[in-house]
């Protein structure tokens, strides 16, 4: 492969996989050797975050490099409006052949929706996927630009999508760089995996996070769901191995930048809650692993802040591409390549609502910086202050502790300035500000 040729780019993109649920991130309940291999041969971020812990808003941020209140996809069932420049379009302009397989969830559709109009997904040379399914078995999808015929992935979705990706990799010519996304719904609910994987965790003692309440009435359900969650991740890890093997067999592995990440996490019983859409770590802290041995230091662990809004500019920085002027994230390619230790100065979290119906009590903004996490809810005001360095499980909320009033005030000012810089009127809508 000629030295002047740009590297291939592969995104392995899962749904609802919290950072804490991989062995390379320290989880004793599961062994993820293939994802651990990626981390060992690349860089792993411990402070990667979903700016909006909900499927559609995160995906819009990922592909535009903008915050939710800028790109407009503030909840589910809101399409990303055409006319906003997206990453696949930028990569096409940089000579890349672009390919998408799997979940899209940016056309405004609900589950189950198999067809995505090209109007809502510009920039893809190859298309194979669906809008939203939430059905990990026999998932329906379409190829190309027409709604028919509907096709069905045989068996389990992660296995089927991996099979299509492996086949696609083997067909790629050597004379053009490519960008391929495999967007997998598991470990998103419903938590279900092939029997081989569920059996691995059915009777296995699990070590729960300390913030899962001991006496919670749903504790047994949390444990049962967590077993199937781990089963999905074990299956996902095996399929990551299949993809890496295909890259090795075709001689493309060393010339491919491989990303692994997820759109948000899952509380899985932490703080007595489940799902996402909350500011707690289990909901917003995501895995982010990048492998490219030609330039990324191997076995590097970064504690610098990075979030979904930074992924597009960082990737473009890694390949020497021009970053669109309207991108709001930060190019952290210097951090990825080991030229600097620091990441972004802070992370902004924005959450409005899940669907069209307004739910002001759940709307929040958070800022994370210098080991601190500070959250304001729309109807409640300042509600959470955690020092994540000393209290990683967020067991001690310091928001009403007067000895930390100076920290609270400093972070509130930082949050206000960040919101103002991005034309987010959250604080103007409150009754307490």
VOPAGU-2260 file (C-alpha; in pm, 1 decimal, decimal comma):
REM VOPAGU-2260
SITE   aa  ch    i         X         Y         Z
SITE  UNK   A    0       0,0       0,0       0,0
SITE  UNK   A    1     149,4     333,4    -104,9
SITE  UNK   A    2     267,5     562,1     173,3
SITE  UNK   A    3      76,5     857,5      27,5
SITE  UNK   A    4    -253,2     673,7      53,9
SITE  UNK   A    5    -473,8     779,5     343,0
SITE  UNK   A    6    -552,8     511,9     603,5
SITE  UNK   A    7    -882,1     326,4     605,2
SITE  UNK   A    8   -1120,9     409,1     890,2
SITE  UNK   A    9   -1337,6     152,3    1066,6
SITE  UNK   A   10   -1593,4     244,6    1331,4
SITE  UNK   A   11   -1730,9     -38,9    1542,1
SITE  UNK   A   12   -2018,5     142,3    1708,4
SITE  UNK   A   13   -2239,8     -23,9    1971,8
SITE  UNK   A   14   -2547,7      98,7    2156,1
SITE  UNK   A   15   -2582,5     142,2    2533,8
SITE  UNK   A   16   -2243,0      -6,2    2626,3
SITE  UNK   A   17   -2112,8     169,5    2935,5
SITE  UNK   A   18   -1738,4     205,1    2974,4
SITE  UNK   A   19   -1736,9       8,9    3298,8
SITE  UNK   A   20   -1842,0    -316,0    3124,7
SITE  UNK   A   21   -1513,9    -423,9    2962,5
SITE  UNK   A   22   -1225,6    -607,6    3121,7
SITE  UNK   A   23    -974,6    -351,0    2990,6
SITE  UNK   A   24   -1169,3     -90,4    3189,6
SITE  UNK   A   25   -1141,9    -302,2    3504,0
SITE  UNK   A   26   -1469,2    -499,2    3508,7
SITE  UNK   A   27   -1406,2    -829,9    3684,8
SITE  UNK   A   28   -1734,0    -983,7    3563,7
SITE  UNK   A   29   -1637,7   -1016,3    3198,5
SITE  UNK   A   30   -1338,8   -1095,5    2979,3
SITE  UNK   A   31   -1326,5    -901,8    2650,6
SITE  UNK   A   32   -1000,4   -1018,0    2489,0
SITE  UNK   A   33   -1057,4    -863,4    2145,8
SITE  UNK   A   34   -1154,1    -519,7    2272,9
SITE  UNK   A   35    -868,6    -551,9    2521,6
SITE  UNK   A   36    -640,1    -622,6    2225,8
SITE  UNK   A   37    -754,2    -301,0    2058,3
SITE  UNK   A   38    -677,6    -113,1    2379,1
SITE  UNK   A   39    -340,6    -282,5    2419,4
SITE  UNK   A   40    -243,7    -193,4    2063,3
SITE  UNK   A   41    -382,8     160,3    2077,7
SITE  UNK   A   42    -518,5     424,1    2311,5
SITE  UNK   A   43    -802,3     385,9    2561,6
SITE  UNK   A   44    -984,5     688,7    2701,5
SITE  UNK   A   45   -1115,3     668,4    3057,4
SITE  UNK   A   46   -1298,0    1002,7    3039,4
SITE  UNK   A   47   -1494,9     966,9    2717,0
SITE  UNK   A   48   -1853,3    1091,5    2741,8
SITE  UNK   A   49   -2182,1    1099,9    2559,8
SITE  UNK   A   50   -2281,5    1468,1    2540,3
SITE  UNK   A   51   -2647,9    1366,2    2524,7
SITE  UNK   A   52   -2704,4    1014,4    2660,6
SITE  UNK   A   53   -2975,3     917,2    2412,9
SITE  UNK   A   54   -2943,7     740,2    2077,9
SITE  UNK   A   55   -3050,0     998,6    1818,4
SITE  UNK   A   56   -2897,0    1312,4    1974,8
SITE  UNK   A   57   -2561,6    1140,0    2021,9
SITE  UNK   A   58   -2558,9    1018,1    1661,5
SITE  UNK   A   59   -2636,1    1365,9    1530,2
SITE  UNK   A   60   -2351,5    1505,2    1742,5
SITE  UNK   A   61   -2119,7    1228,9    1621,0
SITE  UNK   A   62   -2178,0    1302,7    1252,3
SITE  UNK   A   63   -2193,6    1684,7    1271,0
SITE  UNK   A   64   -1946,1    1768,9    1549,5
SITE  UNK   A   65   -2215,1    1992,9    1703,3
SITE  UNK   A   66   -2405,2    1998,4    2030,6
SITE  UNK   A   67   -2768,3    1885,0    2040,3
SITE  UNK   A   68   -2908,1    2236,0    2080,5
SITE  UNK   A   69   -2717,7    2339,6    1767,7
SITE  UNK   A   70   -2796,0    2050,4    1533,3
SITE  UNK   A   71   -3153,1    2033,2    1663,4
SITE  UNK   A   72   -3188,9    1661,1    1736,0
SITE  UNK   A   73   -3270,0    1706,7    2102,8
SITE  UNK   A   74   -3478,0    1390,4    2140,6
SITE  UNK   A   75   -3585,8    1074,4    1963,9
SITE  UNK   A   76   -3808,5    1095,3    1653,6
SITE  UNK   A   77   -3654,4    1424,4    1537,6
SITE  UNK   A   78   -3466,6    1394,2    1207,3
SITE  UNK   A   79   -3133,5    1558,8    1143,9
SITE  UNK   A   80   -3231,8    1836,3     907,5
SITE  UNK   A   81   -3065,6    1818,6     563,3
SITE  UNK   A   82   -2819,6    2091,3     480,4
SITE  UNK   A   83   -2592,8    2031,2     778,3
SITE  UNK   A   84   -2256,3    1901,1     663,7
SITE  UNK   A   85   -2194,5    1550,3     795,9
SITE  UNK   A   86   -1881,1    1342,4     840,5
SITE  UNK   A   87   -1937,3    1099,2     550,5
SITE  UNK   A   88   -1977,6    1395,2     313,1
SITE  UNK   A   89   -1653,2    1547,2     442,0
SITE  UNK   A   90   -1471,9    1216,1     404,5
SITE  UNK   A   91   -1602,4    1172,8      50,8
SITE  UNK   A   92   -1453,2    1513,0     -31,0
SITE  UNK   A   93   -1123,9    1380,2     110,3
SITE  UNK   A   94   -1124,4    1084,9    -129,5
SITE  UNK   A   95   -1288,1     821,2      91,7
SITE  UNK   A   96   -1532,5     553,0     -17,1
SITE  UNK   A   97   -1799,8     553,8     255,7
SITE  UNK   A   98   -2003,9     259,5     381,3
SITE  UNK   A   99   -2266,0     222,0     653,8
SITE  UNK   A  100   -2412,1     -96,5     798,5
SITE  UNK   A  101   -2665,1    -117,1    1080,3
SITE  UNK   A  102   -2866,1     123,9    1291,1
SITE  UNK   A  103   -2898,2     488,2    1178,8
SITE  UNK   A  104   -3166,8     653,0    1397,4
SITE  UNK   A  105   -3131,1    1001,6    1248,2
SITE  UNK   A  106   -3431,4    1008,1    1014,3
SITE  UNK   A  107   -3692,2    1062,5    1287,8
SITE  UNK   A  108   -3833,1     710,4    1276,5
SITE  UNK   A  109   -3941,7     485,9    1560,0
SITE  UNK   A  110   -3883,7     115,4    1613,5
SITE  UNK   A  111   -3931,7     -79,3    1405,0
SITE  UNK   A  112   -3834,2     114,0    1089,9
SITE  UNK   A  113   -3627,3     -64,3     827,2
SITE  UNK   A  114   -3597,0     196,3     551,1
SITE  UNK   A  115   -3399,9     521,3     569,3
SITE  UNK   A  116   -3449,4     764,2     283,1
SITE  UNK   A  117   -3124,1     887,9     125,1
SITE  UNK   A  118   -3259,8    1236,4     194,1
SITE  UNK   A  119   -3182,4    1183,2     563,9
SITE  UNK   A  120   -2841,7    1014,9     519,8
SITE  UNK   A  121   -2629,8    1196,0     260,8
SITE  UNK   A  122   -2270,4    1101,5     196,1
SITE  UNK   A  123   -2278,8     721,2     186,9
SITE  UNK   A  124   -2151,8     531,2    -117,6
SITE  UNK   A  125   -2273,8     198,7      24,5
SITE  UNK   A  126   -2581,5     171,4     243,9
SITE  UNK   A  127   -2709,5    -131,8     430,1
SITE  UNK   A  128   -2913,5     -73,9     742,3
SITE  UNK   A  129   -3225,7      44,1     916,5
SITE  UNK   A  130   -3354,7     343,5    1108,2
SITE  UNK   A  131   -3427,0     173,2    1440,9
SITE  UNK   A  132   -3517,7    -182,2    1531,4
SITE  UNK   A  133   -3469,2    -277,0    1898,9
SITE  UNK   A  134   -3499,1    -634,9    1774,4
SITE  UNK   A  135   -3168,9    -819,5    1812,9
SITE  UNK   A  136   -3303,6   -1128,7    1636,4
SITE  UNK   A  137   -3403,4   -1150,5    1268,2
SITE  UNK   A  138   -3348,3    -776,2    1221,5
SITE  UNK   A  139   -3499,3    -630,4     905,7
SITE  UNK   A  140   -3297,0    -392,1     689,0
SITE  UNK   A  141   -3272,5    -246,6     339,4
SITE  UNK   A  142   -2985,9    -197,1      96,9
SITE  UNK   A  143   -2934,0      96,9    -134,9
SITE  UNK   A  144   -3186,8     373,8    -192,3
SITE  UNK   A  145   -3519,0     188,8    -219,7
SITE  UNK   A  146   -3753,6      65,5      55,3
SITE  UNK   A  147   -3799,6    -275,2    -104,6
SITE  UNK   A  148   -3712,2    -550,9     -88,2
SITE  UNK   A  149   -3690,4    -583,9     287,0
SITE  UNK   A  150   -3411,9    -815,3     392,3
SITE  UNK   A  151   -3357,0   -1000,4     719,0
SITE  UNK   A  152   -3034,6   -1062,8     904,6
SITE  UNK   A  153   -3039,6   -1433,4     990,5
SITE  UNK   A  154   -3017,6   -1510,2    1359,7
SITE  UNK   A  155   -2859,7   -1268,6    1604,2
SITE  UNK   A  156   -2806,7    -912,7    1483,1
SITE  UNK   A  157   -2444,5    -868,5    1593,9
SITE  UNK   A  158   -2342,9   -1194,1    1425,3
SITE  UNK   A  159   -2527,6   -1104,8    1104,7
SITE  UNK   A  160   -2390,9    -750,6    1079,0
SITE  UNK   A  161   -2041,3    -876,4    1145,1
SITE  UNK   A  162   -2081,5   -1129,6     866,4
SITE  UNK   A  163   -2180,0    -854,9     623,3
SITE  UNK   A  164   -1888,3    -639,1     737,2
SITE  UNK   A  165   -1638,0    -922,8     699,4
SITE  UNK   A  166   -1768,5    -988,2     347,0
SITE  UNK   A  167   -1747,2    -617,1     265,3
SITE  UNK   A  168   -1387,2    -589,4     392,3
SITE  UNK   A  169   -1278,1    -880,2     174,5
SITE  UNK   A  170   -1415,2    -706,6    -135,9
SITE  UNK   A  171   -1240,0    -371,6     -95,9
SITE  UNK   A  172    -983,4    -275,5    -361,1
SITE  UNK   A  173    -639,6    -167,1    -245,5
SITE  UNK   A  174    -630,8     157,2    -443,3
SITE  UNK   A  175    -881,9     366,3    -244,3
SITE  UNK   A  176    -920,6     447,9     126,4
SITE  UNK   A  177   -1250,8     361,2     287,0
SITE  UNK   A  178   -1463,3     464,1     585,8
SITE  UNK   A  179   -1687,1     184,8     712,6
SITE  UNK   A  180   -1930,0     204,2    1003,6
SITE  UNK   A  181   -2082,8    -105,4    1159,3
SITE  UNK   A  182   -2353,2      23,3    1394,1
SITE  UNK   A  183   -2476,0    -250,6    1626,5
SITE  UNK   A  184   -2778,5    -223,9    1858,6
SITE  UNK   A  185   -2670,5    -472,7    2131,1
SITE  UNK   A  186   -2612,7    -442,3    2421,9
SITE  UNK   A  187   -2920,5    -215,6    2397,3
SITE  UNK   A  188   -3237,4    -370,3    2547,4
SITE  UNK   A  189   -3405,8    -608,6    2509,4
SITE  UNK   A  190   -3109,1    -782,9    2668,4
SITE  UNK   A  191   -3086,3   -1107,3    2475,3
SITE  UNK   A  192   -2796,3   -1303,7    2330,8
SITE  UNK   A  193   -2734,6   -1647,0    2177,8
SITE  UNK   A  194   -2768,1   -1928,1    2430,4
SITE  UNK   A  195   -2393,2   -1997,3    2427,1
SITE  UNK   A  196   -2330,0   -1651,6    2572,1
SITE  UNK   A  197   -2623,3   -1638,8    2811,8
SITE  UNK   A  198   -2507,3   -1970,1    2957,2
SITE  UNK   A  199   -2167,8   -1814,9    3035,6
SITE  UNK   A  200   -2327,9   -1576,6    3286,5
SITE  UNK   A  201   -2639,0   -1762,5    3402,7
SITE  UNK   A  202   -2485,9   -1894,3    3724,9
SITE  UNK   A  203   -2177,1   -1677,6    3745,7
SITE  UNK   A  204   -2142,0   -1474,5    4067,5
SITE  UNK   A  205   -2141,6   -1106,7    3974,3
SITE  UNK   A  206   -1963,5    -826,1    4151,4
SITE  UNK   A  207   -2202,9    -531,6    4146,8
SITE  UNK   A  208   -2094,3    -170,7    4151,4
SITE  UNK   A  209   -2102,7     -25,6    4504,1
SITE  UNK   A  210   -2375,2     220,2    4403,1
SITE  UNK   A  211   -2630,6     -56,0    4335,3
SITE  UNK   A  212   -2848,7     -40,8    4649,9
SITE  UNK   A  213   -2825,5    -353,7    4865,5
SITE  UNK   A  214   -3191,4    -351,8    4969,3
SITE  UNK   A  215   -3351,4    -230,0    4649,2
SITE  UNK   A  216   -3675,9    -421,1    4567,5
SITE  UNK   A  217   -3563,6    -466,7    4205,6
SITE  UNK   A  218   -3212,3    -584,8    4286,7
SITE  UNK   A  219   -3278,7    -939,1    4160,5
SITE  UNK   A  220   -3409,3    -800,9    3831,2
SITE  UNK   A  221   -3103,5    -578,4    3799,9
SITE  UNK   A  222   -2881,3    -883,9    3838,1
SITE  UNK   A  223   -3080,9   -1087,2    3584,5
SITE  UNK   A  224   -3065,3    -803,8    3330,6
SITE  UNK   A  225   -2695,5    -754,3    3396,0
SITE  UNK   A  226   -2624,1   -1120,8    3321,8
SITE  UNK   A  227   -2782,6   -1088,2    2976,3
SITE  UNK   A  228   -2611,9    -750,7    2925,6
SITE  UNK   A  229   -2273,8    -917,0    2978,4
SITE  UNK   A  230   -2377,6   -1199,8    2745,1
SITE  UNK   A  231   -2442,5    -945,1    2470,4
SITE  UNK   A  232   -2103,8    -783,4    2528,8
SITE  UNK   A  233   -1922,2   -1119,0    2523,7
SITE  UNK   A  234   -2084,6   -1191,0    2187,4
SITE  UNK   A  235   -1991,7    -843,4    2064,3
SITE  UNK   A  236   -1630,6    -899,1    2167,7
SITE  UNK   A  237   -1610,7   -1224,9    1972,3
SITE  UNK   A  238   -1744,4   -1043,0    1667,1
SITE  UNK   A  239   -1484,1    -769,2    1705,9
SITE  UNK   A  240   -1233,1   -1053,8    1680,6
SITE  UNK   A  241   -1393,1   -1169,6    1354,3
SITE  UNK   A  242   -1360,4    -819,2    1207,9
SITE  UNK   A  243    -996,0    -786,9    1312,1
SITE  UNK   A  244    -926,1   -1127,8    1160,3
SITE  UNK   A  245   -1078,0   -1013,1     829,5
SITE  UNK   A  246    -854,9    -705,4     830,7
SITE  UNK   A  247    -551,4    -926,0     896,5
SITE  UNK   A  248    -644,3   -1175,4     625,6
SITE  UNK   A  249    -674,9    -897,1     368,5
SITE  UNK   A  250    -356,0    -720,2     474,5
SITE  UNK   A  251    -546,3    -407,1     579,8
SITE  UNK   A  252    -514,5    -412,4     957,7
SITE  UNK   A  253    -206,1    -195,7     990,1
SITE  UNK   A  254    -343,3      57,4     740,8
SITE  UNK   A  255    -679,5      95,0     915,0
SITE  UNK   A  256    -768,0     332,3    1198,2
SITE  UNK   A  257   -1005,4     130,8    1417,9
SITE  UNK   A  258   -1240,9     303,4    1659,9
SITE  UNK   A  259   -1458,9     128,1    1916,0
SITE  UNK   A  260   -1717,2     335,3    2104,6
SITE  UNK   A  261   -2081,2     346,4    2210,3
SITE  UNK   A  262   -2349,8     614,9    2209,8
SITE  UNK   A  263   -2413,8     610,9    2585,7
SITE  UNK   A  264   -2416,8     373,6    2879,5
SITE  UNK   A  265   -2674,4     200,7    3098,8
SITE  UNK   A  266   -2726,3     248,7    3472,2
SITE  UNK   A  267   -2810,6    -119,7    3520,7
SITE  UNK   A  268   -2927,3     -68,1    3878,5
SITE  UNK   A  269   -2670,3     190,5    3986,0
SITE  UNK   A  270   -2835,6     446,6    4215,5
SITE  UNK   A  271   -3151,3     234,3    4191,3
SITE  UNK   A  272   -3206,2     327,7    3825,6
SITE  UNK   A  273   -3190,9     164,8    3484,6
SITE  UNK   A  274   -3143,0     287,0    3128,2
SITE  UNK   A  275   -2974,1     606,7    3016,2
SITE  UNK   A  276   -3069,0     978,0    2992,9
SITE  UNK   A  277   -2916,6    1062,0    3329,6
SITE  UNK   A  278   -2597,5    1252,0    3424,0
SITE  UNK   A  279   -2453,4     970,7    3637,2
SITE  UNK   A  280   -2133,8     803,1    3517,3
SITE  UNK   A  281   -2291,7     468,8    3425,9
SITE  UNK   A  282   -2519,4     655,1    3184,3
SITE  UNK   A  283   -2273,8     900,2    3026,6
SITE  UNK   A  284   -1922,9     748,7    3048,5
SITE  UNK   A  285   -1859,4     552,0    2728,3
SITE  UNK   A  286   -1578,8     328,9    2602,4
SITE  UNK   A  287   -1352,3     488,2    2342,3
SITE  UNK   A  288   -1061,4     288,3    2201,8
SITE  UNK   A  289    -857,3     387,5    1895,1
SITE  UNK   A  290    -601,5     160,0    1727,9
SITE  UNK   A  291    -358,9     272,0    1455,5
SITE  UNK   A  292     -10,1     139,8    1537,6
SITE  UNK   A  293     158,7     350,9    1269,5
SITE  UNK   A  294      90,0     663,2    1475,2
SITE  UNK   A  295    -104,6     584,9    1794,2
SITE  UNK   A  296     110,2     482,6    2093,1
SITE  UNK   A  297      37,8     123,8    2190,7
SITE  UNK   A  298    -108,7      53,5    2533,8
SITE  UNK   A  299    -170,6     423,1    2601,9
SITE  UNK   A  300    -434,1     516,9    2859,9
SITE  UNK   A  301    -559,8     873,5    2842,4
SITE  UNK   A  302    -738,0    1040,5    3131,1
SITE  UNK   A  303    -805,0    1349,6    2923,7
SITE  UNK   A  304   -1162,1    1457,7    2863,9
SITE  UNK   A  305   -1314,2    1377,1    2525,8
SITE  UNK   A  306   -1678,0    1351,8    2419,9
SITE  UNK   A  307   -1895,9    1271,8    2121,1
SITE  UNK   A  308   -1873,2    1625,8    1985,1
SITE  UNK   A  309   -1493,2    1583,8    1958,9
SITE  UNK   A  310   -1489,9    1257,7    1762,2
SITE  UNK   A  311   -1551,5    1409,0    1416,4
SITE  UNK   A  312   -1285,7    1683,0    1442,1
SITE  UNK   A  313   -1040,8    1442,1    1605,2
SITE  UNK   A  314   -1078,8    1189,4    1325,4
SITE  UNK   A  315   -1036,4    1459,6    1061,3
SITE  UNK   A  316    -728,6    1584,3    1244,9
SITE  UNK   A  317    -586,2    1231,9    1246,5
SITE  UNK   A  318    -603,0    1206,1     866,0
SITE  UNK   A  319    -501,5    1566,4     797,0
SITE  UNK   A  320    -847,3    1663,7     671,5
SITE  UNK   A  321   -1000,3    2009,5     690,0
SITE  UNK   A  322   -1245,4    2054,6     977,9
SITE  UNK   A  323   -1564,8    2240,6     882,8
SITE  UNK   A  324   -1591,3    2587,0    1034,6
SITE  UNK   A  325   -1922,3    2512,9    1211,0
SITE  UNK   A  326   -1789,8    2214,8    1406,8
SITE  UNK   A  327   -1813,1    2284,0    1782,5
SITE  UNK   A  328   -1596,2    1999,2    1909,7
SITE  UNK   A  329   -1220,7    1999,3    1963,9
SITE  UNK   A  330    -958,1    1831,6    1748,7
SITE  UNK   A  331    -783,6    1602,6    1997,7
SITE  UNK   A  332    -573,0    1417,1    1741,5
SITE  UNK   A  333    -266,0    1542,3    1928,6
SITE  UNK   A  334    -385,5    1351,2    2234,6
SITE  UNK   A  335    -457,0    1038,6    2028,6
SITE  UNK   A  336    -112,4    1051,4    1866,9
SITE  UNK   A  337      64,4    1109,3    2198,8
SITE  UNK   A  338     179,9    1464,4    2128,4
SITE  UNK   A  339      -1,3    1596,7    2435,1
SITE  UNK   A  340    -144,3    1449,7    2753,4
SITE  UNK   A  341    -440,3    1679,7    2800,3
SITE  UNK   A  342    -779,5    1636,4    2638,7
SITE  UNK   A  343   -1063,6    1886,6    2619,6
SITE  UNK   A  344   -1091,3    2142,5    2902,0
SITE  UNK   A  345   -1438,9    2029,2    2995,5
SITE  UNK   A  346   -1734,5    1821,1    2882,0
SITE  UNK   A  347   -2084,1    1964,2    2841,6
SITE  UNK   A  348   -2380,4    1730,6    2889,6
SITE  UNK   A  349   -2721,4    1832,4    2754,9
SITE  UNK   A  350   -3046,6    1643,3    2800,6
SITE  UNK   A  351   -3389,6    1771,3    2702,8
SITE  UNK   A  352   -3639,4    1487,6    2667,5
SITE  UNK   A  353   -3684,6    1140,7    2521,8
SITE  UNK   A  354   -3978,3    1199,4    2286,7
SITE  UNK   A  355   -4195,8    1491,5    2173,1
SITE  UNK   A  356   -4369,7    1524,7    2509,7
SITE  UNK   A  357   -4193,3    1774,2    2730,4
SITE  UNK   A  358   -4069,5    1643,1    3063,6
SITE  UNK   A  359   -3901,7    1945,1    3222,2
SITE  UNK   A  360   -3820,1    1762,2    3544,0
SITE  UNK   A  361   -3578,1    1534,8    3355,3
SITE  UNK   A  362   -3406,1    1809,8    3153,6
SITE  UNK   A  363   -3053,8    1882,9    3276,3
SITE  UNK   A  364   -2717,3    2034,0    3193,3
SITE  UNK   A  365   -2387,3    1917,8    3338,2
SITE  UNK   A  366   -2027,4    2021,2    3317,0
SITE  UNK   A  367   -1736,8    1788,4    3390,0
SITE  UNK   A  368   -1392,9    1935,5    3449,6
SITE  UNK   A  369   -1094,1    1890,6    3679,0
SITE  UNK   A  370   -1237,1    1571,2    3835,5
SITE  UNK   A  371   -1567,5    1743,2    3915,5
SITE  UNK   A  372   -1916,9    1670,0    3786,8
SITE  UNK   A  373   -2177,1    1945,4    3837,7
SITE  UNK   A  374   -2542,4    1911,7    3728,5
SITE  UNK   A  375   -2841,0    2145,2    3719,3
SITE  UNK   A  376   -3193,6    2023,5    3650,2
SITE  UNK   A  377   -3437,1    2255,9    3476,0
SITE  UNK   A  378   -3702,4    2250,4    3747,4
SITE  UNK   A  379   -3479,4    2182,9    4045,7
SITE  UNK   A  380   -3166,8    2390,5    4004,9
SITE  UNK   A  381   -2818,8    2279,3    4114,2
SITE  UNK   A  382   -2869,4    1919,0    4217,7
SITE  UNK   A  383   -2542,8    1725,8    4197,3
SITE  UNK   A  384   -2180,0    1793,6    4278,3
SITE  UNK   A  385   -1938,7    1501,1    4277,4
SITE  UNK   A  386   -1562,3    1480,5    4296,2
SITE  UNK   A  387   -1509,1    1187,5    4060,3
SITE  UNK   A  388   -1145,3    1145,0    4152,7
SITE  UNK   A  389   -1231,0    1076,5    4517,9
SITE  UNK   A  390   -1583,8     944,2    4466,9
SITE  UNK   A  391   -1599,2     757,9    4133,3
SITE  UNK   A  392   -1925,0     582,3    4224,8
SITE  UNK   A  393   -2094,5     914,4    4309,0
SITE  UNK   A  394   -2200,1     810,1    4656,8
SITE  UNK   A  395   -2146,4    1150,1    4821,3
SITE  UNK   A  396   -2336,1    1438,8    4666,9
SITE  UNK   A  397   -2168,9    1761,0    4787,3
SITE  UNK   A  398   -2419,9    2004,3    4640,1
SITE  UNK   A  399   -2552,2    2124,9    4978,5
SITE  UNK   A  400   -2217,8    2110,2    5158,2
SITE  UNK   A  401   -2126,7    2474,2    5226,3
SITE  UNK   A  402   -1758,0    2391,6    5246,4
SITE  UNK   A  403   -1773,1    2330,3    4869,7
SITE  UNK   A  404   -1972,7    2643,8    4788,4
SITE  UNK   A  405   -1673,0    2797,1    4610,8
SITE  UNK   A  406   -1642,0    2490,5    4388,1
SITE  UNK   A  407   -2014,2    2494,0    4315,2
SITE  UNK   A  408   -2004,7    2862,9    4222,3
SITE  UNK   A  409   -1698,8    2818,7    4001,6
SITE  UNK   A  410   -1853,7    2528,3    3815,2
SITE  UNK   A  411   -2185,4    2706,4    3776,6
SITE  UNK   A  412   -2004,6    2998,6    3613,7
SITE  UNK   A  413   -1820,3    2758,0    3382,7
SITE  UNK   A  414   -2148,1    2592,3    3290,5
SITE  UNK   A  415   -2319,0    2925,0    3225,5
SITE  UNK   A  416   -2032,8    3041,4    3004,9
SITE  UNK   A  417   -2031,6    2715,6    2809,9
SITE  UNK   A  418   -2405,9    2732,5    2751,2
SITE  UNK   A  419   -2384,9    3094,0    2640,4
SITE  UNK   A  420   -2102,2    3013,1    2398,4
SITE  UNK   A  421   -2323,3    2757,6    2226,8
SITE  UNK   A  422   -2649,2    2955,0    2236,6
SITE  UNK   A  423   -2811,7    2712,7    2479,5
SITE  UNK   A  424   -3090,5    2898,9    2663,8
SITE  UNK   A  425   -3127,8    2639,2    2940,7
SITE  UNK   A  426   -3056,5    2879,6    3224,5
SITE  UNK   A  427   -3291,9    3143,7    3079,8
SITE  UNK   A  428   -3574,7    2886,2    3091,2
SITE  UNK   A  429   -3536,3    2810,0    3459,9
SITE  UNK   A  430   -3727,0    2969,7    3747,3
SITE  UNK   A  431   -3436,4    2938,4    3989,8
SITE  UNK   A  432   -3142,6    3087,9    3798,0
